[in-house]
Amino acid sequence: MTSLYKEIKCRPTPCEQFVEELAGVTHRSIHTAQKWVTGAQKPDRAARYAISQHLGIPEDDLFPETNSKNHEK
């Protein structure tokens, strides 16, 4: 029973898995991806594109603050 508990306890949470996934598809560090999801930093254009392609969500929907249409207003 103890070994089962330790195995379960060491599994990453869904949030941690998501951050690791973002880091992997963008070839950035987990620390950097963590900053993106917490809003401390914004991903660069290449990372935004990679995330958008991976998740299948338009870049403008994921990152509306970087949408060039918003900057023209």
PDB file of N, CA, C, O and CB in Angstrom:
ATOM      1  N   MET A   1       0.819  -1.187   0.000  1.00  0.00           N
ATOM      2  CA  MET A   1       0.000   0.000   0.000  1.00  0.00           C
ATOM      3  C   MET A   1       0.869   1.260   0.000  1.00  0.00           C
ATOM      4  O   MET A   1       0.542   2.226  -0.690  1.00  0.00           O
ATOM      5  CB  MET A   1      -0.935  -0.007   1.203  1.00  0.00           C
ATOM      6  N   THR A   2       1.948   1.270   0.745  1.00  0.00           N
ATOM      7  CA  THR A   2       2.827   2.435   0.821  1.00  0.00           C
ATOM      8  C   THR A   2       3.416   2.760  -0.543  1.00  0.00           C
ATOM      9  O   THR A   2       3.493   3.930  -0.918  1.00  0.00           O
ATOM     10  CB  THR A   2       3.948   2.197   1.834  1.00  0.00           C
ATOM     11  N   SER A   3       3.829   1.746  -1.287  1.00  0.00           N
ATOM     12  CA  SER A   3       4.421   1.996  -2.599  1.00  0.00           C
ATOM     13  C   SER A   3       3.388   2.574  -3.565  1.00  0.00           C
ATOM     14  O   SER A   3       3.720   3.429  -4.387  1.00  0.00           O
ATOM     15  CB  SER A   3       5.013   0.702  -3.172  1.00  0.00           C
ATOM     16  N   LEU A   4       2.150   2.119  -3.474  1.00  0.00           N
ATOM     17  CA  LEU A   4       1.086   2.658  -4.312  1.00  0.00           C
ATOM     18  C   LEU A   4       0.862   4.136  -3.984  1.00  0.00           C
ATOM     19  O   LEU A   4       0.720   4.958  -4.890  1.00  0.00           O
ATOM     20  CB  LEU A   4      -0.223   1.852  -4.118  1.00  0.00           C
ATOM     21  N   TYR A   5       0.831   4.467  -2.717  1.00  0.00           N
ATOM     22  CA  TYR A   5       0.656   5.855  -2.295  1.00  0.00           C
ATOM     23  C   TYR A   5       1.789   6.724  -2.829  1.00  0.00           C
ATOM     24  O   TYR A   5       1.544   7.810  -3.354  1.00  0.00           O
ATOM     25  CB  TYR A   5       0.591   5.950  -0.762  1.00  0.00           C
ATOM     26  N   LYS A   6       3.007   6.260  -2.701  1.00  0.00           N
ATOM     27  CA  LYS A   6       4.157   7.038  -3.176  1.00  0.00           C
ATOM     28  C   LYS A   6       4.088   7.244  -4.682  1.00  0.00           C
ATOM     29  O   LYS A   6       4.429   8.316  -5.180  1.00  0.00           O
ATOM     30  CB  LYS A   6       5.473   6.340  -2.801  1.00  0.00           C
ATOM     31  N   GLU A   7       3.645   6.215  -5.412  1.00  0.00           N
ATOM     32  CA  GLU A   7       3.522   6.325  -6.865  1.00  0.00           C
ATOM     33  C   GLU A   7       2.473   7.376  -7.236  1.00  0.00           C
ATOM     34  O   GLU A   7       2.700   8.200  -8.122  1.00  0.00           O
ATOM     35  CB  GLU A   7       3.153   4.958  -7.481  1.00  0.00           C
ATOM     36  N   ILE A   8       1.355   7.342  -6.572  1.00  0.00           N
ATOM     37  CA  ILE A   8       0.286   8.295  -6.855  1.00  0.00           C
ATOM     38  C   ILE A   8       0.700   9.708  -6.452  1.00  0.00           C
ATOM     39  O   ILE A   8       0.442  10.669  -7.176  1.00  0.00           O
ATOM     40  CB  ILE A   8      -1.001   7.890  -6.124  1.00  0.00           C
ATOM     41  N   LYS A   9       1.333   9.823  -5.311  1.00  0.00           N
ATOM     42  CA  LYS A   9       1.746  11.130  -4.799  1.00  0.00           C
ATOM     43  C   LYS A   9       2.745  11.811  -5.735  1.00  0.00           C
ATOM     44  O   LYS A   9       2.757  13.038  -5.830  1.00  0.00           O
ATOM     45  CB  LYS A   9       2.355  10.982  -3.405  1.00  0.00           C
ATOM     46  N   CYS A  10       3.567  11.050  -6.415  1.00  0.00           N
ATOM     47  CA  CYS A  10       4.613  11.603  -7.270  1.00  0.00           C
ATOM     48  C   CYS A  10       4.134  11.948  -8.680  1.00  0.00           C
ATOM     49  O   CYS A  10       4.881  12.539  -9.459  1.00  0.00           O
ATOM     50  CB  CYS A  10       5.749  10.634  -7.358  1.00  0.00           C
ATOM     51  N   ARG A  11       2.916  11.590  -9.005  1.00  0.00           N
ATOM     52  CA  ARG A  11       2.391  11.902 -10.331  1.00  0.00           C
ATOM     53  C   ARG A  11       2.156  13.407 -10.447  1.00  0.00           C
ATOM     54  O   ARG A  11       1.698  14.051  -9.504  1.00  0.00           O
ATOM     55  CB  ARG A  11       1.079  11.119 -10.603  1.00  0.00           C
ATOM     56  N   PRO A  12       2.479  13.958 -11.626  1.00  0.00           N
ATOM     57  CA  PRO A  12       2.219  15.392 -11.803  1.00  0.00           C
ATOM     58  C   PRO A  12       0.720  15.664 -11.866  1.00  0.00           C
ATOM     59  O   PRO A  12      -0.058  14.831 -12.331  1.00  0.00           O
ATOM     60  CB  PRO A  12       2.905  15.914 -13.080  1.00  0.00           C
ATOM     61  N   THR A  13       0.333  16.834 -11.394  1.00  0.00           N
ATOM     62  CA  THR A  13      -1.073  17.249 -11.458  1.00  0.00           C
ATOM     63  C   THR A  13      -1.410  17.596 -12.909  1.00  0.00           C
ATOM     64  O   THR A  13      -0.503  17.771 -13.723  1.00  0.00           O
ATOM     65  CB  THR A  13      -1.352  18.473 -10.507  1.00  0.00           C
ATOM     66  N   PRO A  14      -2.691  17.699 -13.244  1.00  0.00           N
ATOM     67  CA  PRO A  14      -3.049  18.123 -14.604  1.00  0.00           C
ATOM     68  C   PRO A  14      -2.444  19.483 -14.972  1.00  0.00           C
ATOM     69  O   PRO A  14      -2.043  19.690 -16.117  1.00  0.00           O
ATOM     70  CB  PRO A  14      -4.566  18.184 -14.745  1.00  0.00           C
ATOM     71  N   CYS A  15      -2.378  20.395 -14.024  1.00  0.00           N
ATOM     72  CA  CYS A  15      -1.769  21.705 -14.288  1.00  0.00           C
ATOM     73  C   CYS A  15      -0.280  21.565 -14.596  1.00  0.00           C
ATOM     74  O   CYS A  15       0.231  22.192 -15.524  1.00  0.00           O
ATOM     75  CB  CYS A  15      -1.972  22.644 -13.084  1.00  0.00           C
ATOM     76  N   GLU A  16       0.399  20.754 -13.826  1.00  0.00           N
ATOM     77  CA  GLU A  16       1.827  20.522 -14.063  1.00  0.00           C
ATOM     78  C   GLU A  16       2.042  19.847 -15.416  1.00  0.00           C
ATOM     79  O   GLU A  16       2.991  20.169 -16.131  1.00  0.00           O
ATOM     80  CB  GLU A  16       2.432  19.660 -12.934  1.00  0.00           C
ATOM     81  N   GLN A  17       1.166  18.915 -15.763  1.00  0.00           N
ATOM     82  CA  GLN A  17       1.276  18.243 -17.055  1.00  0.00           C
ATOM     83  C   GLN A  17       1.081  19.235 -18.198  1.00  0.00           C
ATOM     84  O   GLN A  17       1.785  19.171 -19.205  1.00  0.00           O
ATOM     85  CB  GLN A  17       0.248  17.104 -17.158  1.00  0.00           C
ATOM     86  N   PHE A  18       0.135  20.145 -18.043  1.00  0.00           N
ATOM     87  CA  PHE A  18      -0.117  21.151 -19.072  1.00  0.00           C
ATOM     88  C   PHE A  18       1.099  22.052 -19.266  1.00  0.00           C
ATOM     89  O   PHE A  18       1.484  22.346 -20.397  1.00  0.00           O
ATOM     90  CB  PHE A  18      -1.344  21.994 -18.707  1.00  0.00           C
ATOM     91  N   VAL A  19       1.694  22.483 -18.177  1.00  0.00           N
ATOM     92  CA  VAL A  19       2.894  23.343 -18.261  1.00  0.00           C
ATOM     93  C   VAL A  19       4.034  22.577 -18.935  1.00  0.00           C
ATOM     94  O   VAL A  19       4.740  23.132 -19.777  1.00  0.00           O
ATOM     95  CB  VAL A  19       3.335  23.828 -16.838  1.00  0.00           C
ATOM     96  N   GLU A  20       4.214  21.312 -18.569  1.00  0.00           N
ATOM     97  CA  GLU A  20       5.261  20.493 -19.187  1.00  0.00           C
ATOM     98  C   GLU A  20       5.001  20.321 -20.681  1.00  0.00           C
ATOM     99  O   GLU A  20       5.933  20.338 -21.485  1.00  0.00           O
ATOM    100  CB  GLU A  20       5.344  19.114 -18.500  1.00  0.00           C
ATOM    101  N   GLU A  21       3.740  20.157 -21.046  1.00  0.00           N
ATOM    102  CA  GLU A  21       3.355  20.017 -22.452  1.00  0.00           C
ATOM    103  C   GLU A  21       3.695  21.283 -23.226  1.00  0.00           C
ATOM    104  O   GLU A  21       4.273  21.214 -24.311  1.00  0.00           O
ATOM    105  CB  GLU A  21       1.852  19.706 -22.576  1.00  0.00           C
ATOM    106  N   LEU A  22       3.339  22.442 -22.672  1.00  0.00           N
ATOM    107  CA  LEU A  22       3.665  23.709 -23.324  1.00  0.00           C
ATOM    108  C   LEU A  22       5.171  23.882 -23.478  1.00  0.00           C
ATOM    109  O   LEU A  22       5.648  24.314 -24.527  1.00  0.00           O
ATOM    110  CB  LEU A  22       3.085  24.878 -22.532  1.00  0.00           C
ATOM    111  N   ALA A  23       5.905  23.547 -22.444  1.00  0.00           N
ATOM    112  CA  ALA A  23       7.364  23.651 -22.502  1.00  0.00           C
ATOM    113  C   ALA A  23       7.921  22.740 -23.604  1.00  0.00           C
ATOM    114  O   ALA A  23       8.831  23.124 -24.338  1.00  0.00           O
ATOM    115  CB  ALA A  23       7.989  23.285 -21.131  1.00  0.00           C
ATOM    116  N   GLY A  24       7.373  21.555 -23.705  1.00  0.00           N
ATOM    117  CA  GLY A  24       7.850  20.606 -24.707  1.00  0.00           C
ATOM    118  C   GLY A  24       7.574  21.052 -26.139  1.00  0.00           C
ATOM    119  O   GLY A  24       8.463  20.989 -26.988  1.00  0.00           O
ATOM    120  N   VAL A  25       6.358  21.498 -26.413  1.00  0.00           N
ATOM    121  CA  VAL A  25       6.023  21.870 -27.793  1.00  0.00           C
ATOM    122  C   VAL A  25       6.697  23.166 -28.229  1.00  0.00           C
ATOM    123  O   VAL A  25       6.855  23.410 -29.425  1.00  0.00           O
ATOM    124  CB  VAL A  25       4.520  22.007 -27.943  1.00  0.00           C
ATOM    125  N   THR A  26       7.093  23.995 -27.272  1.00  0.00           N
ATOM    126  CA  THR A  26       7.754  25.265 -27.609  1.00  0.00           C
ATOM    127  C   THR A  26       9.275  25.193 -27.452  1.00  0.00           C
ATOM    128  O   THR A  26       9.989  26.130 -27.809  1.00  0.00           O
ATOM    129  CB  THR A  26       7.206  26.383 -26.731  1.00  0.00           C
ATOM    130  N   HIS A  27       9.754  24.087 -26.923  1.00  0.00           N
ATOM    131  CA  HIS A  27      11.197  23.916 -26.664  1.00  0.00           C
ATOM    132  C   HIS A  27      11.727  24.984 -25.716  1.00  0.00           C
ATOM    133  O   HIS A  27      12.838  25.490 -25.876  1.00  0.00           O
ATOM    134  CB  HIS A  27      11.986  23.958 -27.980  1.00  0.00           C
ATOM    135  N   ARG A  28      10.903  25.312 -24.726  1.00  0.00           N
ATOM    136  CA  ARG A  28      11.294  26.256 -23.680  1.00  0.00           C
ATOM    137  C   ARG A  28      11.317  25.518 -22.348  1.00  0.00           C
ATOM    138  O   ARG A  28      10.882  24.370 -22.263  1.00  0.00           O
ATOM    139  CB  ARG A  28      10.321  27.480 -23.624  1.00  0.00           C
ATOM    140  N   SER A  29      11.816  26.165 -21.329  1.00  0.00           N
ATOM    141  CA  SER A  29      11.897  25.530 -20.014  1.00  0.00           C
ATOM    142  C   SER A  29      10.521  25.491 -19.348  1.00  0.00           C
ATOM    143  O   SER A  29       9.623  26.263 -19.685  1.00  0.00           O
ATOM    144  CB  SER A  29      12.905  26.276 -19.117  1.00  0.00           C
ATOM    145  N   ILE A  30      10.386  24.586 -18.411  1.00  0.00           N
ATOM    146  CA  ILE A  30       9.160  24.504 -17.622  1.00  0.00           C
ATOM    147  C   ILE A  30       8.957  25.810 -16.861  1.00  0.00           C
ATOM    148  O   ILE A  30       7.830  26.283 -16.721  1.00  0.00           O
ATOM    149  CB  ILE A  30       9.210  23.301 -16.643  1.00  0.00           C
ATOM    150  N   HIS A  31      10.027  26.376 -16.382  1.00  0.00           N
ATOM    151  CA  HIS A  31       9.953  27.646 -15.645  1.00  0.00           C
ATOM    152  C   HIS A  31       9.349  28.749 -16.529  1.00  0.00           C
ATOM    153  O   HIS A  31       8.508  29.525 -16.075  1.00  0.00           O
ATOM    154  CB  HIS A  31      11.365  28.068 -15.148  1.00  0.00           C
ATOM    155  N   THR A  32       9.784  28.809 -17.783  1.00  0.00           N
ATOM    156  CA  THR A  32       9.253  29.806 -18.712  1.00  0.00           C
ATOM    157  C   THR A  32       7.776  29.562 -18.991  1.00  0.00           C
ATOM    158  O   THR A  32       6.980  30.501 -18.976  1.00  0.00           O
ATOM    159  CB  THR A  32      10.043  29.791 -20.023  1.00  0.00           C
ATOM    160  N   ALA A  33       7.405  28.311 -19.246  1.00  0.00           N
ATOM    161  CA  ALA A  33       6.003  27.981 -19.503  1.00  0.00           C
ATOM    162  C   ALA A  33       5.139  28.306 -18.285  1.00  0.00           C
ATOM    163  O   ALA A  33       3.998  28.743 -18.429  1.00  0.00           O
ATOM    164  CB  ALA A  33       5.860  26.492 -19.875  1.00  0.00           C
ATOM    165  N   GLN A  34       5.677  28.096 -17.103  1.00  0.00           N
ATOM    166  CA  GLN A  34       4.942  28.437 -15.876  1.00  0.00           C
ATOM    167  C   GLN A  34       4.662  29.934 -15.821  1.00  0.00           C
ATOM    168  O   GLN A  34       3.583  30.352 -15.401  1.00  0.00           O
ATOM    169  CB  GLN A  34       5.736  27.999 -14.624  1.00  0.00           C
ATOM    170  N   LYS A  35       5.624  30.733 -16.242  1.00  0.00           N
ATOM    171  CA  LYS A  35       5.423  32.189 -16.263  1.00  0.00           C
ATOM    172  C   LYS A  35       4.330  32.572 -17.248  1.00  0.00           C
ATOM    173  O   LYS A  35       3.572  33.508 -16.994  1.00  0.00           O
ATOM    174  CB  LYS A  35       6.731  32.910 -16.625  1.00  0.00           C
ATOM    175  N   TRP A  36       4.239  31.864 -18.367  1.00  0.00           N
ATOM    176  CA  TRP A  36       3.190  32.158 -19.343  1.00  0.00           C
ATOM    177  C   TRP A  36       1.817  31.896 -18.759  1.00  0.00           C
ATOM    178  O   TRP A  36       0.921  32.735 -18.863  1.00  0.00           O
ATOM    179  CB  TRP A  36       3.385  31.329 -20.609  1.00  0.00           C
ATOM    180  N   VAL A  37       1.647  30.724 -18.139  1.00  0.00           N
ATOM    181  CA  VAL A  37       0.309  30.365 -17.656  1.00  0.00           C
ATOM    182  C   VAL A  37      -0.119  31.197 -16.452  1.00  0.00           C
ATOM    183  O   VAL A  37      -1.314  31.324 -16.187  1.00  0.00           O
ATOM    184  CB  VAL A  37       0.267  28.893 -17.295  1.00  0.00           C
ATOM    185  N   THR A  38       0.827  31.757 -15.728  1.00  0.00           N
ATOM    186  CA  THR A  38       0.477  32.609 -14.592  1.00  0.00           C
ATOM    187  C   THR A  38       0.345  34.079 -14.995  1.00  0.00           C
ATOM    188  O   THR A  38      -0.078  34.911 -14.194  1.00  0.00           O
ATOM    189  CB  THR A  38       1.522  32.468 -13.494  1.00  0.00           C
ATOM    190  N   GLY A  39       0.709  34.392 -16.238  1.00  0.00           N
ATOM    191  CA  GLY A  39       0.600  35.764 -16.718  1.00  0.00           C
ATOM    192  C   GLY A  39       1.795  36.635 -16.390  1.00  0.00           C
ATOM    193  O   GLY A  39       1.771  37.838 -16.652  1.00  0.00           O
ATOM    194  N   ALA A  40       2.837  36.053 -15.821  1.00  0.00           N
ATOM    195  CA  ALA A  40       4.026  36.839 -15.472  1.00  0.00           C
ATOM    196  C   ALA A  40       4.807  37.259 -16.714  1.00  0.00           C
ATOM    197  O   ALA A  40       5.488  38.285 -16.703  1.00  0.00           O
ATOM    198  CB  ALA A  40       4.932  36.038 -14.537  1.00  0.00           C
ATOM    199  N   GLN A  41       4.710  36.468 -17.784  1.00  0.00           N
ATOM    200  CA  GLN A  41       5.357  36.785 -19.058  1.00  0.00           C
ATOM    201  C   GLN A  41       4.430  36.372 -20.183  1.00  0.00           C
ATOM    202  O   GLN A  41       3.512  35.576 -19.987  1.00  0.00           O
ATOM    203  CB  GLN A  41       6.740  36.075 -19.189  1.00  0.00           C
ATOM    204  N   LYS A  42       4.677  36.921 -21.363  1.00  0.00           N
ATOM    205  CA  LYS A  42       3.945  36.539 -22.566  1.00  0.00           C
ATOM    206  C   LYS A  42       4.888  35.756 -23.473  1.00  0.00           C
ATOM    207  O   LYS A  42       6.058  36.114 -23.606  1.00  0.00           O
ATOM    208  CB  LYS A  42       3.366  37.792 -23.304  1.00  0.00           C
ATOM    209  N   PRO A  43       4.390  34.691 -24.096  1.00  0.00           N
ATOM    210  CA  PRO A  43       5.249  33.944 -25.017  1.00  0.00           C
ATOM    211  C   PRO A  43       5.557  34.762 -26.272  1.00  0.00           C
ATOM    212  O   PRO A  43       4.760  35.603 -26.689  1.00  0.00           O
ATOM    213  CB  PRO A  43       4.585  32.613 -25.405  1.00  0.00           C
ATOM    214  N   ASP A  44       6.722  34.504 -26.865  1.00  0.00           N
ATOM    215  CA  ASP A  44       7.083  35.191 -28.101  1.00  0.00           C
ATOM    216  C   ASP A  44       6.262  34.632 -29.263  1.00  0.00           C
ATOM    217  O   ASP A  44       5.514  33.668 -29.103  1.00  0.00           O
ATOM    218  CB  ASP A  44       8.599  35.048 -28.386  1.00  0.00           C
ATOM    219  N   ARG A  45       6.412  35.243 -30.415  1.00  0.00           N
ATOM    220  CA  ARG A  45       5.590  34.883 -31.576  1.00  0.00           C
ATOM    221  C   ARG A  45       5.725  33.405 -31.944  1.00  0.00           C
ATOM    222  O   ARG A  45       4.720  32.745 -32.207  1.00  0.00           O
ATOM    223  CB  ARG A  45       5.972  35.745 -32.773  1.00  0.00           C
ATOM    224  N   ALA A  46       6.942  32.880 -31.967  1.00  0.00           N
ATOM    225  CA  ALA A  46       7.145  31.472 -32.333  1.00  0.00           C
ATOM    226  C   ALA A  46       6.482  30.533 -31.322  1.00  0.00           C
ATOM    227  O   ALA A  46       5.888  29.524 -31.704  1.00  0.00           O
ATOM    228  CB  ALA A  46       8.648  31.157 -32.432  1.00  0.00           C
ATOM    229  N   ALA A  47       6.582  30.861 -30.056  1.00  0.00           N
ATOM    230  CA  ALA A  47       5.962  30.032 -29.018  1.00  0.00           C
ATOM    231  C   ALA A  47       4.442  30.115 -29.111  1.00  0.00           C
ATOM    232  O   ALA A  47       3.760  29.103 -28.950  1.00  0.00           O
ATOM    233  CB  ALA A  47       6.436  30.470 -27.614  1.00  0.00           C
ATOM    234  N   ARG A  48       3.905  31.303 -29.368  1.00  0.00           N
ATOM    235  CA  ARG A  48       2.453  31.448 -29.522  1.00  0.00           C
ATOM    236  C   ARG A  48       1.948  30.595 -30.673  1.00  0.00           C
ATOM    237  O   ARG A  48       0.918  29.929 -30.559  1.00  0.00           O
ATOM    238  CB  ARG A  48       2.076  32.919 -29.753  1.00  0.00           C
ATOM    239  N   TYR A  49       2.675  30.618 -31.777  1.00  0.00           N
ATOM    240  CA  TYR A  49       2.289  29.829 -32.943  1.00  0.00           C
ATOM    241  C   TYR A  49       2.317  28.330 -32.610  1.00  0.00           C
ATOM    242  O   TYR A  49       1.375  27.607 -32.931  1.00  0.00           O
ATOM    243  CB  TYR A  49       3.227  30.135 -34.136  1.00  0.00           C
ATOM    244  N   ALA A  50       3.385  27.869 -31.973  1.00  0.00           N
ATOM    245  CA  ALA A  50       3.515  26.450 -31.620  1.00  0.00           C
ATOM    246  C   ALA A  50       2.396  26.011 -30.670  1.00  0.00           C
ATOM    247  O   ALA A  50       1.832  24.928 -30.829  1.00  0.00           O
ATOM    248  CB  ALA A  50       4.889  26.183 -30.974  1.00  0.00           C
ATOM    249  N   ILE A  51       2.083  26.843 -29.697  1.00  0.00           N
ATOM    250  CA  ILE A  51       1.012  26.527 -28.736  1.00  0.00           C
ATOM    251  C   ILE A  51      -0.324  26.469 -29.460  1.00  0.00           C
ATOM    252  O   ILE A  51      -1.111  25.549 -29.242  1.00  0.00           O
ATOM    253  CB  ILE A  51       0.960  27.577 -27.589  1.00  0.00           C
ATOM    254  N   SER A  52      -0.580  27.436 -30.310  1.00  0.00           N
ATOM    255  CA  SER A  52      -1.824  27.488 -31.060  1.00  0.00           C
ATOM    256  C   SER A  52      -1.989  26.240 -31.926  1.00  0.00           C
ATOM    257  O   SER A  52      -3.061  25.634 -31.948  1.00  0.00           O
ATOM    258  CB  SER A  52      -1.870  28.747 -31.927  1.00  0.00           C
ATOM    259  N   GLN A  53      -0.949  25.864 -32.625  1.00  0.00           N
ATOM    260  CA  GLN A  53      -1.007  24.683 -33.487  1.00  0.00           C
ATOM    261  C   GLN A  53      -1.221  23.415 -32.674  1.00  0.00           C
ATOM    262  O   GLN A  53      -2.007  22.549 -33.058  1.00  0.00           O
ATOM    263  CB  GLN A  53       0.272  24.562 -34.310  1.00  0.00           C
ATOM    264  N   HIS A  54      -0.537  23.311 -31.575  1.00  0.00           N
ATOM    265  CA  HIS A  54      -0.634  22.117 -30.725  1.00  0.00           C
ATOM    266  C   HIS A  54      -2.022  21.961 -30.116  1.00  0.00           C
ATOM    267  O   HIS A  54      -2.568  20.858 -30.080  1.00  0.00           O
ATOM    268  CB  HIS A  54       0.408  22.175 -29.615  1.00  0.00           C
ATOM    269  N   LEU A  55      -2.587  23.054 -29.643  1.00  0.00           N
ATOM    270  CA  LEU A  55      -3.893  22.996 -28.985  1.00  0.00           C
ATOM    271  C   LEU A  55      -5.059  23.049 -29.972  1.00  0.00           C
ATOM    272  O   LEU A  55      -6.190  22.711 -29.621  1.00  0.00           O
ATOM    273  CB  LEU A  55      -4.017  24.133 -27.997  1.00  0.00           C
ATOM    274  N   GLY A  56      -4.781  23.475 -31.209  1.00  0.00           N
ATOM    275  CA  GLY A  56      -5.838  23.576 -32.200  1.00  0.00           C
ATOM    276  C   GLY A  56      -6.789  24.733 -31.932  1.00  0.00           C
ATOM    277  O   GLY A  56      -7.971  24.672 -32.271  1.00  0.00           O
ATOM    278  N   ILE A  57      -6.264  25.781 -31.325  1.00  0.00           N
ATOM    279  CA  ILE A  57      -7.048  26.977 -30.999  1.00  0.00           C
ATOM    280  C   ILE A  57      -6.375  28.163 -31.691  1.00  0.00           C
ATOM    281  O   ILE A  57      -5.157  28.317 -31.596  1.00  0.00           O
ATOM    282  CB  ILE A  57      -7.149  27.203 -29.429  1.00  0.00           C
ATOM    283  N   PRO A  58      -7.147  29.003 -32.386  1.00  0.00           N
ATOM    284  CA  PRO A  58      -6.533  30.150 -33.067  1.00  0.00           C
ATOM    285  C   PRO A  58      -5.703  31.018 -32.099  1.00  0.00           C
ATOM    286  O   PRO A  58      -6.080  31.251 -30.950  1.00  0.00           O
ATOM    287  CB  PRO A  58      -7.625  31.008 -33.732  1.00  0.00           C
ATOM    288  N   GLU A  59      -4.587  31.469 -32.608  1.00  0.00           N
ATOM    289  CA  GLU A  59      -3.669  32.277 -31.800  1.00  0.00           C
ATOM    290  C   GLU A  59      -4.349  33.524 -31.238  1.00  0.00           C
ATOM    291  O   GLU A  59      -4.104  33.901 -30.092  1.00  0.00           O
ATOM    292  CB  GLU A  59      -2.457  32.682 -32.633  1.00  0.00           C
ATOM    293  N   ASP A  60      -5.196  34.163 -32.035  1.00  0.00           N
ATOM    294  CA  ASP A  60      -5.889  35.370 -31.570  1.00  0.00           C
ATOM    295  C   ASP A  60      -6.831  35.080 -30.405  1.00  0.00           C
ATOM    296  O   ASP A  60      -7.063  35.947 -29.562  1.00  0.00           O
ATOM    297  CB  ASP A  60      -6.671  35.997 -32.714  1.00  0.00           C
ATOM    298  N   ASP A  61      -7.371  33.871 -30.356  1.00  0.00           N
ATOM    299  CA  ASP A  61      -8.239  33.495 -29.239  1.00  0.00           C
ATOM    300  C   ASP A  61      -7.433  33.214 -27.975  1.00  0.00           C
ATOM    301  O   ASP A  61      -7.855  33.548 -26.868  1.00  0.00           O
ATOM    302  CB  ASP A  61      -9.075  32.269 -29.607  1.00  0.00           C
ATOM    303  N   LEU A  62      -6.266  32.595 -28.156  1.00  0.00           N
ATOM    304  CA  LEU A  62      -5.416  32.289 -27.001  1.00  0.00           C
ATOM    305  C   LEU A  62      -4.715  33.522 -26.441  1.00  0.00           C
ATOM    306  O   LEU A  62      -4.550  33.664 -25.229  1.00  0.00           O
ATOM    307  CB  LEU A  62      -4.383  31.254 -27.383  1.00  0.00           C
ATOM    308  N   PHE A  63      -4.310  34.399 -27.336  1.00  0.00           N
ATOM    309  CA  PHE A  63      -3.513  35.566 -26.939  1.00  0.00           C
ATOM    310  C   PHE A  63      -4.100  36.846 -27.533  1.00  0.00           C
ATOM    311  O   PHE A  63      -3.464  37.490 -28.368  1.00  0.00           O
ATOM    312  CB  PHE A  63      -2.042  35.396 -27.387  1.00  0.00           C
ATOM    313  N   PRO A  64      -5.309  37.218 -27.107  1.00  0.00           N
ATOM    314  CA  PRO A  64      -5.953  38.401 -27.721  1.00  0.00           C
ATOM    315  C   PRO A  64      -5.165  39.691 -27.508  1.00  0.00           C
ATOM    316  O   PRO A  64      -5.264  40.619 -28.311  1.00  0.00           O
ATOM    317  CB  PRO A  64      -7.352  38.577 -27.157  1.00  0.00           C
ATOM    318  N   GLU A  65      -4.390  39.751 -26.436  1.00  0.00           N
ATOM    319  CA  GLU A  65      -3.625  40.970 -26.160  1.00  0.00           C
ATOM    320  C   GLU A  65      -2.498  41.195 -27.164  1.00  0.00           C
ATOM    321  O   GLU A  65      -1.970  42.303 -27.252  1.00  0.00           O
ATOM    322  CB  GLU A  65      -3.051  40.913 -24.759  1.00  0.00           C
ATOM    323  N   THR A  66      -2.118  40.159 -27.927  1.00  0.00           N
ATOM    324  CA  THR A  66      -1.058  40.307 -28.926  1.00  0.00           C
ATOM    325  C   THR A  66      -1.613  40.437 -30.319  1.00  0.00           C
ATOM    326  O   THR A  66      -0.850  40.557 -31.279  1.00  0.00           O
ATOM    327  CB  THR A  66      -0.112  39.136 -28.869  1.00  0.00           C
ATOM    328  N   ASN A  67      -2.931  40.417 -30.457  1.00  0.00           N
ATOM    329  CA  ASN A  67      -3.588  40.524 -31.761  1.00  0.00           C
ATOM    330  C   ASN A  67      -3.303  41.894 -32.341  1.00  0.00           C
ATOM    331  O   ASN A  67      -3.549  42.917 -31.702  1.00  0.00           O
ATOM    332  CB  ASN A  67      -5.121  40.283 -31.644  1.00  0.00           C
ATOM    333  N   SER A  68      -2.775  41.907 -33.573  1.00  0.00           N
ATOM    334  CA  SER A  68      -2.415  43.183 -34.205  1.00  0.00           C
ATOM    335  C   SER A  68      -3.641  44.071 -34.393  1.00  0.00           C
ATOM    336  O   SER A  68      -3.509  45.295 -34.389  1.00  0.00           O
ATOM    337  CB  SER A  68      -1.736  42.936 -35.559  1.00  0.00           C
ATOM    338  N   LYS A  69      -4.835  43.487 -34.559  1.00  0.00           N
ATOM    339  CA  LYS A  69      -6.054  44.283 -34.706  1.00  0.00           C
ATOM    340  C   LYS A  69      -6.326  45.090 -33.449  1.00  0.00           C
ATOM    341  O   LYS A  69      -6.824  46.214 -33.527  1.00  0.00           O
ATOM    342  CB  LYS A  69      -7.250  43.383 -35.021  1.00  0.00           C
ATOM    343  N   ASN A  70      -5.999  44.517 -32.274  1.00  0.00           N
ATOM    344  CA  ASN A  70      -6.208  45.228 -31.009  1.00  0.00           C
ATOM    345  C   ASN A  70      -5.250  46.406 -30.877  1.00  0.00           C
ATOM    346  O   ASN A  70      -5.571  47.400 -30.226  1.00  0.00           O
ATOM    347  CB  ASN A  70      -6.032  44.272 -29.822  1.00  0.00           C
ATOM    348  N   HIS A  71      -4.082  46.297 -31.490  1.00  0.00           N
ATOM    349  CA  HIS A  71      -3.070  47.365 -31.376  1.00  0.00           C
ATOM    350  C   HIS A  71      -3.408  48.555 -32.264  1.00  0.00           C
ATOM    351  O   HIS A  71      -2.918  49.661 -32.035  1.00  0.00           O
ATOM    352  CB  HIS A  71      -1.680  46.827 -31.742  1.00  0.00           C
ATOM    353  N   GLU A  72      -4.247  48.332 -33.285  1.00  0.00           N
ATOM    354  CA  GLU A  72      -4.590  49.404 -34.214  1.00  0.00           C
ATOM    355  C   GLU A  72      -5.643  50.334 -33.624  1.00  0.00           C
ATOM    356  O   GLU A  72      -5.814  51.450 -34.113  1.00  0.00           O
ATOM    357  CB  GLU A  72      -5.087  48.822 -35.532  1.00  0.00           C
ATOM    358  N   LYS A  73      -6.335  49.910 -32.608  1.00  0.00           N
ATOM    359  CA  LYS A  73      -7.419  50.720 -32.022  1.00  0.00           C
ATOM    360  C   LYS A  73      -6.894  51.875 -31.218  1.00  0.00           C
ATOM    361  O   LYS A  73      -7.676  52.647 -30.664  1.00  0.00           O
ATOM    362  CB  LYS A  73      -8.303  49.869 -31.148  1.00  0.00           C
TER     363      LYS A  73
END
